[in-house]
Amino acid sequence: MSEHTPRRTSSLLIAHARLITGAPPESGLPYYLDDGWVRIEHGIVTELGEGTPVHGDLPLLDAAGRFVAPGFVSSHSHLWTSGLRGLAADDQLYDWANVVMSAAREATLDQIYWATLHGAFDFLNAGVTTAFDFTDPREPWADMIDGHRTEPGTHLRPLEHILRQIDAKYDAGIRFVNATRPDSDIGTFAEIRERFRATVEHVLGLDRRYALAAAVMGGVQWAENRDAARHEVALMREFGVINQAHFLETSVALARQRAKFDWYDSAGALGPDFIFGHFVHPTPEFIARTAATGARMSWQAAANGRLGSGVADIPALERAGIEIGMGLDDQACSDLADPWQNMRIGAYSVRASTQDPTAISMRRVLEMHTLGSARILGIDDRVGSLEPGKFADFVLVDPTAPDVGPLWRPVDAYVLSCGLRNLVGVYVGGTMISDGRRALSPLAAEASRRLRLDGLAPATRAAV
């Protein structure tokens, strides 16, 4: 268990905020308050309202007209890739992955730790306070050609390769759901189960306010063994965890990808505990089946655009009743970990592809990147909105520095006009952990130093 970073929470009173609570209609709370206040006790939101605060006995944070909004939730992330940006800039998914994912083939335990720590601080600096994170698997990357692996799995790295990534997230102070791939092409199911159990127990042994849950990293897209889906379902059921699988992300080898939908469906994977990551190229039948089972989707708009993967038909998915969250994906394929950019790229691409500016609203993409992501991950009782009883995770955003002008429609302006340049504070549990430029932990500077000194090395052709 990691012991680098103490767990800290704060009690304070926020006043005079342009308060985006992000609360759903069923809560009875307003979504936005023009002069809001929030009472936080020991890292938990206890009360909120508009105008003069009811109680003034806590340290005061005068927002002075700045936005206070829920910390972003990234429902799909690969934090260990933070030192591999700008690579394979003109490649689609498989060729890009062959360059970037191979960088960790020979990674030492220290390298994978510092790379993940750097990625977690990068997210926190961007206002992302909770992340679903796919760890780099124990099975080293095997190149993909037309949707096929070029070589079978032959060996596994030590368990510590996963545990060090878990510890890095914990040390950074980001809340997280940790996803581990079962690596079903190697070993018996008993061996697969034992490997997975060890990672789950490590997550559950940490402070559960930060290590929120364990999960399966669905690996069917990368697998050659149909048993992979059945193995994943067995782990989901035994350990009571969710599963998120990369699926139908790219148009390359699409027929082969689509054939694997039945691998999951016939194994009984689909349901409220199953998430399709990306899901850019489903058939109408896949959409109907996903909706009927209650399975969810995580949308990586910026990454899909960067890799030329396509534009997900979000209106069709929503009409079918599929719950959707948003993720920033790799720092190596979104490059800039910016949730505002992700929201805008998502909204703009949907509006452009439908030629309909009403196809998705700014409030809707904001909901997807906060409470919507928390919902699909099953952690919306703790994060995703500022409501009494939830963690006090929020961003402080100054629309006057630089000045975006009058805020005629504040929530729309928050999404459309604000961004990282306006971010002046990121708080986890009521404690400021970043000023929007640099994380306040001394580990952040050390992570940057280590990444430059001895970071992961990409394939030679990618560095040209």
Helices and strands as residue ranges (DSSP letters): E 12-20, G 25-27, E 32-41, E 44-50, E 60-62, E 67-70, E 72-78, G 79-83, H 93-100, G 101-104, H 109-125, E 128-134, E 144-145, E 148-149, H 160-172, E 175-180, H 189-204, E 211-218, G 220-222, H 227-239, E 242-247, H 254-259, H 261-267, E 274-278, H 284-293, E 296-299, H 301-306, H 314-320, E 324-326, E 329-330, H 339-354, H 362-367, I 368-372, H 373-377, E 394-397, H 410-416, G 420-422, E 423-428, E 431-434, H 442-454, G 460-463
